Structures are given as C-alpha cells and as structure tokens.
Amino acid sequence: MSKKKRCNLLKSMYTIRQFEEKARDVFREGLIYGAFHPYIGQEAVAAGAGAAVGKEDCVVSTHRGHGHCIAKGADLKRMMAELLGRETGYSKGRGGSMHMFSVEEGLLGGNGIVGAGLPIALGSAFSAQYRGTSQVTLCFFGEGAASQGTFHEAMNLASLWKLPVIYICENNLYAATTHVSDSAPIVNIGDRASAYGCPGKVVDGNDVQAVYEAVREAVDRARADEGPTLIECKTFRYYPHCMVIPEHRDKAEIDAWKKKDPIVRFEKELLKEDVMTHEEQKKMRHEVQAAIEEAVRFAQESPYPSVETVSEGL
Ligand SMILES: Cc1ncc(C[n+]2csc(CCOP(=O)(O)OP(=O)(O)O)c2C)c(N)n1
C-alpha cells in the first residue's frame, strides 16, 4: 500500500476519534439532543472499510455510526450540526446522531433499530444490480444484530441473488450489556457465511490495514458480480454502550483492549517504517483538530429549525 494511502488511513482514524471525543465533550455540556453511542476504540473498522470504496458507493450504518460516515467522507460540519439539532445538519437537525443521511453522498443512514440496516443494504445492492451500476454497498452492524432474523434473511437473499453488498460485523463483544457468548453459540460470527454459500472472513478489527485488505477483496468480488462477503472484525469499544448508561464491564478487560489501540499501533508502525515523520504526524493531528473545531463553530452558529418547518420531511 502506498505511503499516501497509509497516511490517509491514519488521518481517517484520527478524525473519527477526535470527532467522537469532541462529541462526547459537547454531549456532557448538554448540547446534543437524543442518544449518542461512541465509536471510540473501533476506528480501524470504519477507516479501513471506508478507504476500500469510492464516492459512488453506499454505506448503511448503525446506531454507532459517526465513524462510518466520516470514513465515507461525510462533511464534519453537517454531522456536528445534526448532533446539535441544527437546520444545517444532515437531516436538518431532526434526526440527531443516528440519522446522518444523504443519498447524494451514499450515506444511507444510521438506524435506531438493531439489525434494520441489513435489509436496507440488501435493497441498495439490489438497486445497483438492477440499474446495472458498479456500485457496492457496505453494511455495518454489531454482533448483537448478527443474531437478529434480519441478518439471516439478508445474507440468504444477498448470496442467492449475488448482490454487491459487503456485510461487516463489528464484533465488540457486547450488545449493550450482553456478552456475545450469551447471544451466539459460536465463536466466530464470520463462520455463519458458510450457511449462505458466500465467503466469510474473520479479521483483527484493530488492524486498519487488515480491514482494508479484506474489504478491498470483497469489493472486487462484489464488482465482479460474484456476490456478497461477510467480514467479522474483532474489536472493542472503550466507552459504555451509550453516554447515559453506566459502565458494567471489568476495568481490566477495557484496559487490556486499550493496549491494542488501533491508532497507537498504526502510528508506531508508520513512524518505525519511515512512512511519516513525527513532525508530519503532529501536523496531521493539528489539521484534524482544526477541522473539528471548525465543525463545532459552524454547528453552534447555525440556526435551529424553525417552528414553521416542523412538519417538513415527514
Ligand atoms: C430491535 C432492537 N432491539 C433492541 C434495541 C436496543 N438496543 C439498542 S443498541 C443495542 C445493542 C446492539 O448491539 P450490537 O448490535 O452488537 O451493536 P453495538 O452496540 O455493540 O455497536 C440494543 C440491544 C434496539 N434498538 N432495537
């Protein structure tokens, strides 16, 4: 992979983490309306997958979806404005964290219903196939969603019809407070692909390049009309399920995962292999920070939706 591409992967992860840290702070100030499920810790999945698709492709996200949107190239200003309930947000301030939606940008939305994105991605992929485009759809979901009926229905049809969709399961071990061993009788969700006759991969979800490679291969397959791939990415979130739920997991478990932090790990790799210098790394972080500060400024200066427009978009 070229130096530039690797640096872009790091920048994408920085952007996701710093956006989430800022959103966390803004949430604590009471400025965010509705729920907020932080993505911190899982950045390598979104960044790796997002880098494997183009502008014309589509992404179907989840309730924990800011990272997916950022990796797809979403506008940070419009995202922050949406979080703050402003008219300039992706859903005109009416949707909040789980509703960053823009057909033009291939953002087919987050979703408050666990597992609901899988059939939406199926429809998106069917549409691409029907219209004869080369678009692929990435569909993110958690391991909790992988035991919903929608998972099985979507995987079955996608494989049967050879649809250009890549199902990416982010296995962060917990669905809210339920450990995966209490919801699935198998260790690898990726193994479920064999029931549908399509490839299933299990990758280290904290290794951004490994995620990129796996998704890239799946995208090539999808564009060649060979159908879907299921990719399970093993990862972990550092924060409780959402900002208003107390932590229930052992500190030791969280600390152990922090030692495998996807960003620190990739930073070290790029520095050691002379892909970037410390100066370039510092510059990159500052650029990202500036863009996020700008997004907050933009959001705070944007108007709230007016009462007259309250029924628009229903
Ligand atoms: C159909 C449905 N059931 C339950 C919930 C409540 N709920 C919201 S998020 C969540 C956990 C989902 O876990 P997972 O799919 O693994 O994603 P993660 O939160 O780990 O990213 C639950 C149970 C919901 N929103 N929708």
The ligand as an ORCA input file, in Angstrom:
! r2SCAN-3c Opt
* xyz 1 1
  C     -34.578     -4.364     17.532
  C     -33.908     -3.706     18.687
  N     -33.706     -4.389     19.820
  C     -33.094     -3.790     20.879
  C     -32.697     -2.494     20.812
  C     -31.987     -1.833     21.974
  N     -30.548     -1.753     21.664
  C     -30.021     -0.644     21.116
  S     -28.405     -0.847     20.739
  C     -28.386     -2.413     21.331
  C     -27.132     -3.249     21.304
  C     -26.723     -3.596     19.926
  O     -25.539     -4.327     19.942
  P     -24.719     -4.604     18.657
  O     -25.611     -4.890     17.516
  O     -23.684     -5.620     18.988
  O     -24.020     -3.193     18.340
  P     -23.050     -2.325     19.282
  O     -23.926     -1.527     20.203
  O     -22.165     -3.265     20.005
  O     -22.335     -1.431     18.349
  C     -29.645     -2.770     21.813
  C     -29.976     -4.092     22.393
  C     -32.946     -1.801     19.607
  N     -32.603     -0.522     19.453
  N     -33.543     -2.427     18.555
*
